Amino acid sequence: MGVIDLTSELTGDMFAPLLAPELFATAYQHPEMRTVAWANCADLAPEFLLDLLHGRLQQAASLNKLLPSPLLLPNGCLYPIT
């Protein structure tokens, strides 16, 4: 588990609207895809999230820092990544 900052990833027609807190707050775990999805039908592939997380973990390891456990979404919601 870890924390991923998605701010730089929220670009383009599908993801840029998620910068609005009220839309980002609609985040949920899609029951079939088992990844984060939003009311505007945007979703992020689990593999993409894991790649971001692994990169963050490697960066943290090189800085010898610990990360909080869940994915912290910009709206303050926590999303578990296992």
Contacts in CASP RR format, 6 or more apart in sequence:
PFRMAT RR
TARGET T0000
AUTHOR 0000-0000-0000
METHOD contacts of the structure
MODEL  1
MGVIDLTSELTGDMFAPLLAPELFATAYQHPEMRTVAWANCADLAPEFLL
DLLHGRLQQAASLNKLLPSPLLLPNGCLYPIT
1 69 0 8 1.000
1 70 0 8 1.000
1 71 0 8 1.000
1 80 0 8 1.000
1 81 0 8 1.000
1 82 0 8 1.000
2 53 0 8 1.000
2 56 0 8 1.000
2 57 0 8 1.000
2 67 0 8 1.000
2 68 0 8 1.000
2 69 0 8 1.000
2 70 0 8 1.000
2 71 0 8 1.000
2 81 0 8 1.000
3 56 0 8 1.000
3 67 0 8 1.000
3 68 0 8 1.000
3 69 0 8 1.000
3 70 0 8 1.000
3 71 0 8 1.000
3 72 0 8 1.000
4 49 0 8 1.000
4 52 0 8 1.000
4 53 0 8 1.000
4 56 0 8 1.000
4 71 0 8 1.000
4 72 0 8 1.000
4 81 0 8 1.000
5 72 0 8 1.000
6 44 0 8 1.000
6 52 0 8 1.000
6 73 0 8 1.000
6 74 0 8 1.000
7 19 0 8 1.000
7 74 0 8 1.000
9 15 0 8 1.000
9 44 0 8 1.000
9 52 0 8 1.000
10 16 0 8 1.000
10 18 0 8 1.000
10 19 0 8 1.000
14 40 0 8 1.000
14 41 0 8 1.000
14 42 0 8 1.000
15 42 0 8 1.000
17 23 0 8 1.000
17 40 0 8 1.000
17 42 0 8 1.000
18 24 0 8 1.000
18 38 0 8 1.000
18 40 0 8 1.000
18 42 0 8 1.000
19 74 0 8 1.000
21 74 0 8 1.000
21 75 0 8 1.000
23 38 0 8 1.000
23 39 0 8 1.000
23 40 0 8 1.000
24 38 0 8 1.000
24 73 0 8 1.000
24 74 0 8 1.000
24 75 0 8 1.000
25 75 0 8 1.000
25 77 0 8 1.000
26 38 0 8 1.000
26 39 0 8 1.000
26 40 0 8 1.000
27 36 0 8 1.000
27 37 0 8 1.000
27 38 0 8 1.000
27 73 0 8 1.000
27 75 0 8 1.000
27 77 0 8 1.000
27 79 0 8 1.000
28 36 0 8 1.000
28 37 0 8 1.000
28 38 0 8 1.000
29 35 0 8 1.000
29 36 0 8 1.000
29 37 0 8 1.000
29 79 0 8 1.000
30 36 0 8 1.000
30 37 0 8 1.000
30 43 0 8 1.000
33 43 0 8 1.000
33 46 0 8 1.000
34 46 0 8 1.000
35 43 0 8 1.000
35 44 0 8 1.000
35 45 0 8 1.000
35 46 0 8 1.000
35 49 0 8 1.000
36 43 0 8 1.000
36 44 0 8 1.000
36 49 0 8 1.000
36 71 0 8 1.000
36 73 0 8 1.000
36 79 0 8 1.000
37 43 0 8 1.000
37 44 0 8 1.000
49 71 0 8 1.000
49 81 0 8 1.000
50 81 0 8 1.000
53 71 0 8 1.000
53 81 0 8 1.000
56 67 0 8 1.000
57 67 0 8 1.000
60 66 0 8 1.000
60 67 0 8 1.000
69 80 0 8 1.000
70 78 0 8 1.000
70 79 0 8 1.000
70 80 0 8 1.000
70 81 0 8 1.000
71 78 0 8 1.000
71 79 0 8 1.000
71 80 0 8 1.000
71 81 0 8 1.000
72 78 0 8 1.000
72 79 0 8 1.000
73 79 0 8 1.000
END
